């Protein structure tokens, strides 16, 4: 765990192995560079302050620290907490050779101010230092965890607020990295029962209430979607129910996330290439678990319930067949024409169950459709729902934390695509508009409760390194969900 501290000291005098300074676009060194006497090194390296530019100077005469790392951050206009987070994350591989780090980065942020900048700084360091080496038998050339980071603030910064923001950033980022671990773990070691055990372990350590529904309880409860998707697997499904109470008897908000431990496609089987990374199909579930962990640690004044459906979608003689009809929680039926459209089947049960509890609202998150990736690419989450103010607030939360979310239309005209001649609804529509028809299917089970669906098929897992970490799971949209819940709790 990184130990963050706050200080009003100067970059020249702070005791650390390395001091990190931002360099903005332009030919002239900024005040931070001048303050530590590195104008000559700046000029010799011909730094322009472009994004990803870095210069490490050791034994600099103007500083107490052993080294100075100059990091290009682009244009000064518009430099905000999100760019700060990315800049520090990108610097982490270089910083990994040092044990103690100090930085003035938050002082450069304008806009909302110090708390967001402090939180982003902590998140950038922790997220950028993520490594998944559980299965490595040799020590790879990966970032080492930095032990101590001192954030240098201006004289007018509220020290108490700064320290609280740093702690909040650490808590959020560590939860994101835990979600990454859950998703990056191979499916053979992370079946539904193991996801449930991880949830129980987390709940015990944070004080959350946790109930795990086994196969027998799911049958008694009428969770036909969760059971139907898991029917072909030797690993039985689970439903994880978590409760956070921070506001007495107030009506809760509700969260759910798709937890397909591995998605072979079932009898509508995927080809080999498209099956390689299907351990990531529980990214929605992992993000909800991580969000609940953060809430339990930060203790906002709000009540939150989560129902997380976990199944493994495999082909076998007992698997659900194309053309079968499933009866979901609450009695609504769905005709399964494609067993590879399984995420909506498990989410349908969870949504119906949560809707019974009459929450203020429901948010679901899922690696649901390739169609959303076609529309929005690999970095943007798609949002659809039945409540415009809720969608607006979720989009704002995503923008605030650097996780872009874009609204797609939940157009009623496409509803005819999921009409079934033999059941209440069918689980697949036509070729086009697949992200929308999937959301329309889910809407059938959310009922009249204000609801938004987040399709994270693009940003949940990266095939190559990104701004905030290495290849693999990203933990999207944990930061968005946490920001939304905290903002709502604050009123």
BAKE-619821 format. One record per residue (C-alpha): residue in three letters; x, y, z. Coordinates in steps of 0.1 Angstrom, whole numbers, padded with zeros to 4 digits, always signed. Example, Ala and Ser with C-alpha at 12.3 -4.5 7.8 and 13.67 -1.06 7.14 Angstrom:
! BAKE-619821
ALA+0123-0045+0078SER+0137-0011+0071
//
This chain:
! BAKE-619821
UNK+0000+0000+0000UNK+0013+0035-0009UNK+0016+0059+0020UNK+0004+0093+0009UNK+0012+0125+0028UNK+0006+0162+0023UNK+0031+0190+0028UNK+0034+0227+0021UNK+0072+0224+0016UNK+0089+0233-0016UNK+0101+0210-0044UNK+0137+0222-0037UNK+0137+0213+0000UNK+0115+0182+0002UNK+0132+0150+0013UNK+0125+0122-0012UNK+0143+0100-0036UNK+0128+0119-0066UNK+0107+0150-0072UNK+0082+0150-0101UNK+0075+0183-0118UNK+0050+0190-0147UNK+0063+0206-0179UNK+0037+0224-0200UNK+0038+0227-0237UNK+0060+0255-0250UNK+0097+0263-0253UNK+0101+0280-0220UNK+0107+0261-0187UNK+0079+0267-0161UNK+0083+0280-0126UNK+0087+0246-0111UNK+0117+0239-0134UNK+0133+0273-0126UNK+0127+0268-0088UNK+0150+0238-0088UNK+0176+0252-0112UNK+0171+0229-0141UNK+0169+0254-0169UNK+0201+0241-0186UNK+0190+0205-0184UNK+0156+0215-0198UNK+0172+0234-0227UNK+0197+0206-0235UNK+0170+0180-0237UNK+0149+0203-0259UNK+0118+0195-0239UNK+0086+0208-0254UNK+0062+0197-0227UNK+0044+0173-0250UNK+0024+0144-0235UNK+0046+0114-0227UNK+0079+0134-0227UNK+0100+0126-0197UNK+0135+0137-0185UNK+0151+0122-0154UNK+0179+0143-0139UNK+0200+0128-0111UNK+0221+0147-0086UNK+0205+0180-0095UNK+0222+0208-0075UNK+0191+0228-0067UNK+0172+0201-0048UNK+0175+0180-0017UNK+0160+0150-0035UNK+0183+0126-0052UNK+0166+0131-0086UNK+0141+0152-0105UNK+0117+0138-0131UNK+0103+0163-0156UNK+0070+0151-0172UNK+0054+0166-0202UNK+0017+0173-0197UNK+0007+0192-0228UNK-0011+0225-0230UNK-0015+0245-0197UNK-0050+0256-0208UNK-0074+0229-0198UNK-0050+0210-0176UNK-0073+0193-0151UNK-0074+0165-0126UNK-0080+0139-0153UNK-0048+0148-0172UNK-0029+0149-0139UNK-0041+0114-0131UNK-0029+0101-0165UNK+0004+0120-0164UNK+0014+0105-0130UNK+0002+0070-0141UNK+0024+0072-0171UNK+0053+0084-0150UNK+0050+0054-0126UNK+0072+0030-0146UNK+0101+0055-0143UNK+0093+0062-0107UNK+0093+0025-0098UNK+0130+0025-0093UNK+0125+0049-0063UNK+0110+0043-0029UNK+0099+0078-0019UNK+0084+0103-0043UNK+0073+0139-0041UNK+0053+0160-0066UNK+0039+0194-0071UNK+0014+0183-0098UNK-0018+0192-0080UNK-0007+0229-0077UNK-0010+0231-0115UNK-0046+0222-0117UNK-0073+0248-0122UNK-0111+0244-0121UNK-0128+0225-0093UNK-0096+0228-0072UNK-0074+0210-0048UNK-0095+0181-0036UNK-0101+0167-0071UNK-0064+0172-0079UNK-0052+0155-0048UNK-0075+0126-0053UNK-0065+0123-0089UNK-0028+0123-0080UNK-0032+0094-0056UNK-0052+0075-0081UNK-0026+0081-0108UNK+0002+0067-0087UNK-0017+0036-0076UNK-0033+0028-0109UNK-0001+0034-0128UNK+0017+0010-0105UNK-0007-0019-0110UNK+0009-0053-0119UNK-0007-0087-0122UNK+0021-0113-0116UNK+0002-0140-0097UNK+0013-0167-0122UNK+0048-0155-0129UNK+0077-0177-0116UNK+0104-0151-0123UNK+0106-0114-0114UNK+0094-0096-0145UNK+0104-0061-0155UNK+0072-0045-0141UNK+0067-0014-0119UNK+0075-0020-0082UNK+0051-0005-0057UNK+0061+0029-0046UNK+0061+0031-0008UNK+0057+0068+0000UNK+0044+0098-0019UNK+0044+0133-0007UNK+0021+0158-0024UNK+0032+0194-0022UNK+0004+0219-0020UNK+0002+0257-0020UNK+0001+0277+0012UNK-0036+0284+0007UNK-0046+0247+0003UNK-0069+0233+0030UNK-0045+0207+0045UNK-0073+0186+0061UNK-0093+0185+0028UNK-0061+0176+0009UNK-0053+0147+0032UNK-0089+0134+0030UNK-0088+0136-0008UNK-0055+0117-0009UNK-0069+0090+0012UNK-0101+0088-0009UNK-0080+0085-0040UNK-0059+0057-0025UNK-0091+0038-0015UNK-0107+0042-0049UNK-0076+0032-0068UNK-0069+0002-0047UNK-0105-0010-0052UNK-0101-0005-0090UNK-0069-0026-0089UNK-0088-0053-0069UNK-0114-0054-0096UNK-0086-0057-0122UNK-0072-0087-0102UNK-0106-0104-0102UNK-0110-0100-0140UNK-0074-0108-0149UNK-0075-0141-0129UNK-0081-0170-0154UNK-0116-0184-0154UNK-0104-0217-0141UNK-0095-0201-0109UNK-0124-0176-0108UNK-0157-0196-0112UNK-0189-0182-0098UNK-0183-0198-0064UNK-0149-0181-0061UNK-0163-0147-0071UNK-0188-0152-0043UNK-0160-0162-0019UNK-0141-0130-0028UNK-0173-0110-0021UNK-0177-0126+0013UNK-0141-0120+0022UNK-0144-0084+0012UNK-0177-0080+0031UNK-0162-0094+0063UNK-0133-0070+0061UNK-0154-0039+0054UNK-0185-0045+0074UNK-0209-0050+0045UNK-0238-0075+0048UNK-0234-0103+0022UNK-0257-0131+0013UNK-0248-0157-0014UNK-0276-0175-0031UNK-0267-0211-0041UNK-0282-0232-0069UNK-0310-0246-0047UNK-0320-0211-0035UNK-0319-0198-0070UNK-0343-0225-0081UNK-0367-0218-0053UNK-0365-0180-0060UNK-0373-0184-0097UNK-0340-0171-0111UNK-0344-0189-0144UNK-0320-0167-0164UNK-0291-0172-0140UNK-0298-0209-0139UNK-0304-0212-0176UNK-0271-0196-0186UNK-0252-0218-0161UNK-0270-0250-0170UNK-0241-0263-0192UNK-0213-0258-0167UNK-0200-0280-0140UNK-0196-0248-0119UNK-0230-0239-0105UNK-0242-0202-0106UNK-0244-0178-0077UNK-0262-0146-0069UNK-0243-0123-0046UNK-0263-0098-0025UNK-0245-0070-0007UNK-0260-0043+0015UNK-0244-0010+0026UNK-0263+0011+0052UNK-0252+0046+0057UNK-0285+0064+0060UNK-0307+0046+0084UNK-0341+0036+0069UNK-0338+0057+0038UNK-0348+0041+0005UNK-0316+0026-0011UNK-0302+0029-0046UNK-0294-0004-0063UNK-0265-0017-0084UNK-0260-0048-0104UNK-0233-0061-0128UNK-0229-0089-0152UNK-0209-0118-0138UNK-0202-0143-0165UNK-0171-0161-0151UNK-0163-0174-0186UNK-0183-0170-0218UNK-0177-0197-0244UNK-0210-0186-0261UNK-0227-0218-0250UNK-0241-0239-0278UNK-0240-0208-0300UNK-0202-0211-0295UNK-0177-0185-0302UNK-0147-0191-0324UNK-0113-0197-0307UNK-0100-0161-0312UNK-0130-0145-0297UNK-0129-0168-0267UNK-0093-0159-0256UNK-0102-0131-0233UNK-0137-0142-0222UNK-0125-0143-0186UNK-0133-0106-0188UNK-0170-0111-0191UNK-0174-0107-0153UNK-0160-0071-0155UNK-0194-0057-0146UNK-0197-0079-0115UNK-0161-0070-0105UNK-0168-0033-0108UNK-0199-0035-0085UNK-0179-0055-0059UNK-0152-0028-0060UNK-0177+0000-0058UNK-0194-0015-0027UNK-0159-0020-0011UNK-0152+0017-0016UNK-0186+0028-0001UNK-0180+0006+0029UNK-0147+0023+0035UNK-0157+0059+0028UNK-0191+0056+0046UNK-0213+0081+0027UNK-0247+0088+0041UNK-0267+0067+0017UNK-0281+0032+0015UNK-0270+0009-0014UNK-0280-0026-0023UNK-0263-0048-0049UNK-0274-0080-0066UNK-0246-0096-0087UNK-0255-0126-0109UNK-0227-0150-0116UNK-0228-0179-0141UNK-0205-0197-0164UNK-0217-0200-0200UNK-0205-0234-0214UNK-0217-0260-0239UNK-0227-0295-0228UNK-0256-0319-0230UNK-0273-0300-0202UNK-0268-0265-0217UNK-0297-0243-0226UNK-0305-0247-0263UNK-0314-0221-0289UNK-0352-0220-0290UNK-0356-0228-0252UNK-0378-0205-0231UNK-0366-0194-0197UNK-0388-0181-0168UNK-0372-0152-0150UNK-0376-0139-0115UNK-0411-0124-0114UNK-0425-0147-0140UNK-0416-0129-0173UNK-0404-0154-0200UNK-0377-0150-0226UNK-0371-0171-0258UNK-0334-0178-0261UNK-0324-0177-0298UNK-0287-0172-0292UNK-0270-0186-0262UNK-0242-0161-0267UNK-0265-0133-0258UNK-0264-0146-0222UNK-0255-0115-0201UNK-0289-0100-0205UNK-0305-0132-0193UNK-0287-0131-0159UNK-0291-0094-0156UNK-0328-0097-0162UNK-0331-0118-0130UNK-0311-0094-0110UNK-0330-0063-0123UNK-0363-0079-0116UNK-0352-0089-0081UNK-0339-0054-0073UNK-0370-0038-0088UNK-0391-0057-0063UNK-0373-0038-0035UNK-0385-0005-0049UNK-0352+0013-0048UNK-0347+0050-0057UNK-0329+0039-0089UNK-0310+0010-0105UNK-0277+0011-0123UNK-0264-0019-0141UNK-0230-0024-0158UNK-0220-0051-0182UNK-0196-0062-0209UNK-0228-0067-0229UNK-0224-0061-0267UNK-0199-0059-0294UNK-0223-0035-0311UNK-0215-0009-0284UNK-0178-0012-0292UNK-0186-0008-0329UNK-0205+0024-0321UNK-0182+0039-0295UNK-0148+0022-0297UNK-0127+0008-0270UNK-0126+0037-0246UNK-0162+0049-0242UNK-0190+0034-0221UNK-0225+0034-0237UNK-0254+0045-0215UNK-0291+0039-0220UNK-0320+0041-0197UNK-0355+0053-0189UNK-0347+0084-0168UNK-0330+0114-0184UNK-0319+0131-0151UNK-0303+0099-0139UNK-0284+0094-0172UNK-0273+0130-0172UNK-0258+0126-0137UNK-0240+0094-0145UNK-0225+0110-0176UNK-0214+0139-0155UNK-0198+0116-0130UNK-0179+0098-0158UNK-0166+0131-0172UNK-0155+0142-0138UNK-0133+0112-0132UNK-0120+0107-0168UNK-0141+0077-0177UNK-0161+0089-0208UNK-0197+0078-0210UNK-0219+0085-0240UNK-0257+0082-0242UNK-0273+0060-0269UNK-0310+0062-0276UNK-0333+0036-0260UNK-0355+0039-0291UNK-0389+0022-0287UNK-0391+0016-0324UNK-0365-0012-0321UNK-0386-0030-0295UNK-0403-0050-0322UNK-0369-0067-0329UNK-0372-0085-0295UNK-0408-0095-0298UNK-0412-0133-0295UNK-0440-0154-0310UNK-0440-0178-0281UNK-0426-0159-0251UNK-0428-0124-0235UNK-0396-0114-0252UNK-0367-0129-0271UNK-0330-0124-0263UNK-0317-0113-0296UNK-0327-0088-0323UNK-0316-0080-0358UNK-0280-0075-0369UNK-0281-0037-0365UNK-0285-0017-0333UNK-0275-0046-0310UNK-0265-0024-0281UNK-0300-0007-0281UNK-0320-0039-0285UNK-0300-0055-0256UNK-0308-0025-0234UNK-0345-0027-0245UNK-0345-0063-0233UNK-0332-0053-0199UNK-0357-0025-0197UNK-0384-0051-0197UNK-0372-0063-0162UNK-0363-0029-0147UNK-0400-0019-0148UNK-0409+0016-0137UNK-0378+0021-0115UNK-0355+0048-0128UNK-0327+0028-0144UNK-0296+0033-0165UNK-0276+0005-0182UNK-0238+0010-0188UNK-0224-0011-0216UNK-0187-0014-0208UNK-0178-0040-0235UNK-0152-0016-0249UNK-0133+0000-0219UNK-0135-0029-0194UNK-0105-0048-0209UNK-0076-0036-0230UNK-0056-0057-0254UNK-0026-0033-0250UNK-0014-0009-0223UNK-0035+0022-0217UNK-0031+0056-0200UNK-0037+0042-0166UNK-0021+0008-0166UNK-0010-0024-0185UNK-0029-0047-0208UNK-0058-0064-0192UNK-0087-0053-0170UNK-0092-0016-0164UNK-0117-0016-0136UNK-0141+0007-0156UNK-0165+0020-0144UNK-0157+0019-0106UNK-0146+0055-0105UNK-0177+0067-0123UNK-0200+0047-0100UNK-0182+0059-0068UNK-0183+0095-0079UNK-0221+0092-0088UNK-0230+0077-0054UNK-0208+0101-0034UNK-0223+0131-0053UNK-0258+0118-0047UNK-0251+0112-0010UNK-0238+0147-0007UNK-0271+0160-0021
//
